[in-house]
């Protein structure tokens, strides 16, 4: 995957033709290879056939909505980064998207520069994560331990006993940042900047929801988490 040229493939699922055509022109002008689809019913077949490096997925689609598509892809083990496009401004709708497995979102109407920045940021993070795994960042065993879970960098899995859970690129990036700063108290602002980037315009609720999903996957979601602990009024710390 090479960001910003014809080897980087983006797939758009958007039913509004004016938005879809506009996105196609903008992203092709950025040097991406772009394919699009206008409804949700057979979007997954199109995605599987095109094998994109990133998916731009509208929430409100005819046939099958974006949340359903996102959940289905993640259940199948698909790790393609997903950027949700939503006309809904309420925070709960964004949280639902993140719970479904999305990595980021933009709310319509969105600015062109913000959209492009988020696309580049997602691609850059995935590329860096893959390069770290390929370079042997953890010699001989591309994994690290968080609480009861073994985190596999090469397969994006959290393994607890005989159970395995798929991690989204965002969850993996957050876990790796925690691991690099093990024992330190990390503020919410520092975590948002490190993982979501300086151009992130959302709220700390996004971070909290991501941590909640990680805790479920590493078997640490009880009333008193013992691996990733909350430091009230500040942020989090990985024990």
C-alpha angles and dihedrals in degrees: 000000000000114000118232102012139085092278091067111084124204125188120201125199107189129139098200104090095205092053093041095051091043092053091048092054094044095048095043088052086056088058101258127138103238135194126173143197129199106209140033105234099086099010092116091060090053091048092050091049096048098040096208127199090222136016125215104200127187116215101216107058134152115253099008125018127229095254091057093048091048093050092047093051093049092048088056090054095253110161098184108135110251125209111193120215112206136172090200116099100190116110094228090064090054091048090053089054092051091047089053089058105268117148099208142347143208125205121227127274089045130172117251093231092050091051093048091047092052092048092051092044093053093047092047093051093049091047092050092048092051093046091051090051093047093047091056098249085174103041115230094352119051094208146086135196127249113180108305094345133092109215113212110206094189096052101027092237136142108209121197112175107308094340124095129193127192117238124212118231089254093052091049092049091050092048091050091050090051090049092051089051099039113169095014124117105239120198120227090242092053091049093048092050093046097047107022096031137236091286093061110127101182133094135267087257087082091058093045091052092049090051090049091053092048091050090054092051095048094046095250102111100112126116091275111039112203103189107044103026127192117240100204115234092009118050137259143321130201109222 
